[in-house]
Structures are given as C-alpha cells and as structure tokens.
Amino acid sequence: LVIKLFYHSHPEHDAYFSEEDIRRALFFDEPAYPDARYLVISVYNKSIKEQALFEWNHASKTFEQVPVETT
C-alpha cells in the first residue's frame, strides 16, 4: 500500500507546516514519504478555522503549500 496523506491538527493555532512538522516528515534531510501530502487543520474553540495542504518540492527540497482540492 502507498501512503498518500498524513493529517493532524493544530489546536488553537493556524494551519501551517511547522518546524516540528518538518522534522517529523524528514529522514536524513529527505522526506520519509516523498509522494505523500500533509494536511494541517487549524482548530479554534473546537471548530475548524482553516486547513492547509503541503507537499515536498523535489527541486527546492522544501515542503510547499498547495491548493486544497474540494469536490
């Protein structure tokens, strides 16, 4: 099976890919799951405020925000 998405929340904080998120996603400075995306959900007062989606950019060697596709 291929892992396509990881998700987690930031309670009482905005939806961004934090330094801690980056550390946990990398293994020897490369992503442990290079094709997976990371969804971060911002939760304030038990309600979703926003969400942000990130993926590894192979050229820049960083995680970059990409549009969240909804259907």
Backbone as a printed PyTorch tensor [residue, N CA C, xyz], in Angstrom:
tensor([[[  0.8350,  -1.1930,   0.0000],
         [  0.0000,   0.0000,   0.0000],
         [  0.8750,   1.2500,   0.0000]],

        [[  0.3910,   2.2840,  -0.6250],
         [  1.1140,   3.5500,  -0.7140],
         [  0.4110,   4.5800,   0.1680]],

        [[  1.1710,   5.2280,   1.0210],
         [  0.6020,   6.2860,   1.8550],
         [  0.5230,   7.5570,   1.0210]],

        [[ -0.6770,   8.1290,   0.9560],
         [ -0.9010,   9.3180,   0.1310],
         [ -1.0650,  10.5820,   0.9560]],

        [[ -1.4990,  10.4480,   2.2190],
         [ -1.8080,  11.6300,   3.0130],
         [ -1.5940,  11.3650,   4.4930]],

        [[ -0.9960,  12.3440,   5.1580],
         [ -0.9430,  12.4080,   6.6090],
         [ -1.7450,  13.6360,   7.0100]],

        [[ -2.4000,  13.5760,   8.1480],
         [ -3.0960,  14.7720,   8.6120],
         [ -2.9590,  14.8920,  10.1220]],

        [[ -3.0240,  16.1110,  10.5790],
         [ -3.0280,  16.3860,  12.0080],
         [ -3.5980,  17.7850,  12.2240]],

        [[ -3.9030,  18.0770,  13.4730],
         [ -4.4740,  19.3870,  13.7860],
         [ -3.4880,  20.2270,  14.5810]],

        [[ -3.7120,  21.5210,  14.5110],
         [ -3.0010,  22.4940,  15.3290],
         [ -4.0660,  23.1570,  16.2050]],

        [[ -4.3220,  22.6230,  17.3930],
         [ -5.3280,  23.2320,  18.2730],
         [ -4.9070,  24.6350,  18.7130]],

        [[ -5.8140,  25.5810,  18.5280],
         [ -5.6170,  26.9730,  18.9200],
         [ -4.4170,  27.6300,  18.2110]],

        [[ -4.0830,  27.1260,  17.0280],
         [ -3.0230,  27.7000,  16.1930],
         [ -3.4560,  27.6340,  14.7350]],

        [[ -2.8070,  28.4240,  13.8950],
         [ -3.1310,  28.4390,  12.4760],
         [ -2.6300,  27.1790,  11.7740]],

        [[ -3.0950,  26.9850,  10.5500],
         [ -2.7120,  25.8190,   9.7370],
         [ -1.4580,  26.1660,   8.9440]],

        [[ -0.3270,  25.6870,   9.4060],
         [  0.9470,  25.8970,   8.7160],
         [  1.8180,  24.6750,   8.9680]],

        [[  2.8490,  24.4950,   8.1790],
         [  3.7530,  23.3620,   8.3330],
         [  4.9030,  23.8150,   9.2250]],

        [[  4.8110,  23.4770,  10.4850],
         [  5.7480,  23.9790,  11.4920],
         [  7.1140,  23.2990,  11.3950]],

        [[  8.0740,  23.8540,  12.1240],
         [  9.4100,  23.2470,  12.1830],
         [  9.3150,  21.8240,  12.7280]],

        [[  8.4510,  21.6030,  13.6980],
         [  8.2420,  20.2520,  14.2460],
         [  7.6610,  19.3220,  13.1860]],

        [[  6.7200,  19.8170,  12.4000],
         [  6.1390,  19.0150,  11.3120],
         [  7.2220,  18.6200,  10.3080]],

        [[  8.0810,  19.5680,   9.9770],
         [  9.1660,  19.2920,   9.0270],
         [ 10.1100,  18.2370,   9.5880]],

        [[ 10.5210,  18.4030,  10.8540],
         [ 11.4260,  17.4200,  11.4770],
         [ 10.8330,  16.0170,  11.4430]],

        [[  9.5590,  15.9140,  11.7230],
         [  8.9180,  14.5900,  11.7570],
         [  8.7250,  13.9900,  10.3660]],

        [[  8.6530,  14.8310,   9.3540],
         [  8.4290,  14.3410,   7.9850],
         [  9.7260,  13.9290,   7.2870]],

        [[ 10.8590,  14.4310,   7.7870],
         [ 12.1390,  14.1550,   7.1320],
         [ 12.9000,  13.0040,   7.7750]],

        [[ 13.6930,  12.3410,   6.9510],
         [ 14.5880,  11.2800,   7.3940],
         [ 15.9060,  11.5140,   6.6650]],

        [[ 16.9350,  11.9170,   7.4050],
         [ 18.2200,  12.2860,   6.8020],
         [ 18.0440,  13.3610,   5.7220]],

        [[ 17.2840,  14.3970,   6.0810],
         [ 17.0490,  15.5690,   5.2110],
         [ 16.2720,  15.2740,   3.9320]],

        [[ 15.6570,  14.1410,   3.8450],
         [ 14.7800,  13.7900,   2.7230],
         [ 13.4520,  13.3120,   3.3170]],

        [[ 12.3530,  13.5150,   2.5970],
         [ 11.0710,  13.0660,   3.1440],
         [ 11.0040,  11.5440,   3.2560]],

        [[ 10.4940,  11.0750,   4.3810],
         [ 10.3200,   9.6380,   4.5780],
         [  9.3090,   9.0840,   3.5760]],

        [[  8.3290,   9.8960,   3.2100],
         [  7.3030,   9.5160,   2.2320],
         [  7.2370,  10.6350,   1.1890]],

        [[  8.0950,  10.6100,   0.1810],
         [  8.2240,  11.7360,  -0.7510],
         [  6.9880,  12.0510,  -1.5820]],

        [[  6.0990,  11.1020,  -1.7660],
         [  4.9150,  11.3580,  -2.5830],
         [  3.6680,  11.6370,  -1.7570]],

        [[  3.8050,  11.6090,  -0.4390],
         [  2.6590,  11.8720,   0.4360],
         [  2.4440,  13.3720,   0.5830]],

        [[  1.2050,  13.7370,   0.8500],
         [  0.8610,  15.1190,   1.1700],
         [  0.5350,  15.1980,   2.6510]],

        [[  0.5650,  16.4080,   3.1770],
         [  0.3510,  16.6370,   4.6110],
         [ -0.7330,  17.6910,   4.7740]],

        [[ -1.8300,  17.3030,   5.3960],
         [ -2.9420,  18.2130,   5.6370],
         [ -2.8850,  18.6660,   7.0920]],

        [[ -2.8530,  19.9740,   7.2820],
         [ -2.8310,  20.5520,   8.6300],
         [ -4.1420,  21.3000,   8.8260]],

        [[ -4.8240,  20.9820,   9.9200],
         [ -6.1320,  21.5680,  10.2020],
         [ -6.0210,  22.4540,  11.4370]],

        [[ -6.4250,  23.6900,  11.2990],
         [ -6.4190,  24.6490,  12.3960],
         [ -7.7600,  24.5530,  13.1280]],

        [[ -7.6880,  24.3520,  14.4500],
         [ -8.8990,  24.2110,  15.2590],
         [ -8.8800,  25.2530,  16.3750]],

        [[ -9.8840,  26.1030,  16.3930],
         [-10.0580,  27.0840,  17.4570],
         [-11.4250,  26.8630,  18.0820]],

        [[-11.4770,  26.8320,  19.3940],
         [-12.7460,  26.6610,  20.1240],
         [-13.5450,  25.4770,  19.6000]],

        [[-12.8490,  24.3760,  19.3410],
         [-13.4610,  23.1200,  18.8800],
         [-14.0910,  23.2060,  17.4900]],

        [[-13.7190,  24.2370,  16.7110],
         [-14.2240,  24.3840,  15.3450],
         [-13.0550,  24.5350,  14.3810]],

        [[-13.2210,  23.9850,  13.1870],
         [-12.1840,  24.1180,  12.1670],
         [-12.1760,  25.5510,  11.6570]],

        [[-11.0080,  26.1840,  11.7450],
         [-10.8470,  27.5590,  11.2570],
         [-10.3680,  27.5460,   9.8080]],

        [[ -9.3490,  26.7140,   9.5380],
         [ -8.7900,  26.6370,   8.1910],
         [ -8.0480,  25.3210,   8.0300]],

        [[ -7.6740,  25.0370,   6.8060],
         [ -6.8550,  23.8570,   6.5280],
         [ -5.8370,  24.2330,   5.4590]],

        [[ -4.6960,  23.5590,   5.5090],
         [ -3.6350,  23.8260,   4.5390],
         [ -3.0010,  22.4960,   4.1460]],

        [[ -2.6620,  22.3800,   2.8780],
         [ -2.1000,  21.1510,   2.3280],
         [ -0.6780,  21.4340,   1.8610]],

        [[  0.2350,  20.5120,   2.1890],
         [  1.6470,  20.6840,   1.8480],
         [  2.1720,  19.4390,   1.1630]],

        [[  3.1330,  19.6580,   0.2510],
         [  3.7960,  18.5390,  -0.4020],
         [  5.2640,  18.8800,  -0.6000]],

        [[  6.0770,  17.8570,  -0.7650],
         [  7.5100,  18.0090,  -0.9580],
         [  7.7950,  18.4860,  -2.3670]],

        [[  8.5950,  19.5350,  -2.4780],
         [  9.0410,  20.0170,  -3.7740],
         [ 10.4490,  19.4830,  -3.9810]],

        [[ 10.6170,  18.5850,  -4.9320],
         [ 11.9040,  17.9340,  -5.1660],
         [ 12.9730,  18.9240,  -5.6250]],

        [[ 12.5800,  19.9520,  -6.3620],
         [ 13.5510,  20.9260,  -6.8710],
         [ 14.0870,  21.8280,  -5.7640]],

        [[ 13.1850,  22.3530,  -4.9320],
         [ 13.6100,  23.2840,  -3.8760],
         [ 13.9820,  22.5840,  -2.5780]],

        [[ 13.6520,  21.2880,  -2.4870],
         [ 13.9370,  20.4890,  -1.2790],
         [ 13.2650,  21.0820,  -0.0380]],

        [[ 12.0130,  21.5150,  -0.2200],
         [ 11.2260,  22.0590,   0.8800],
         [  9.7800,  21.5880,   0.7460]],

        [[  9.0400,  21.7150,   1.8290],
         [  7.6090,  21.4660,   1.7840],
         [  6.9320,  22.7730,   1.3960]],

        [[  6.0530,  22.7070,   0.4100],
         [  5.3650,  23.9010,  -0.0630],
         [  3.8630,  23.7000,   0.0100]],

        [[  3.1810,  24.7910,   0.2770],
         [  1.7230,  24.7270,   0.3340],
         [  1.1500,  24.6210,  -1.0660]],

        [[  0.1490,  23.7590,  -1.2160],
         [ -0.5490,  23.5770,  -2.4800],
         [ -2.0460,  23.7580,  -2.2380]],

        [[ -2.8050,  24.0520,  -3.2850],
         [ -4.2480,  24.2420,  -3.0890],
         [ -4.9320,  22.9800,  -2.5760]],

        [[ -5.9010,  23.1650,  -1.7000],
         [ -6.7260,  22.0660,  -1.2270],
         [ -7.8400,  21.8900,  -2.2330]],

        [[ -7.9070,  20.7310,  -2.8300],
         [ -8.9370,  20.4510,  -3.8320],
         [-10.1710,  19.8960,  -3.1540]],

        [[-11.2910,  20.5020,  -3.4040],
         [-12.5510,  20.0030,  -2.8520],
         [-13.4800,  19.6380,  -3.9980]],

        [[-14.2440,  18.5930,  -3.7940],
         [-15.1850,  18.1770,  -4.8280],
         [-16.5850,  18.1250,  -4.2910]]])
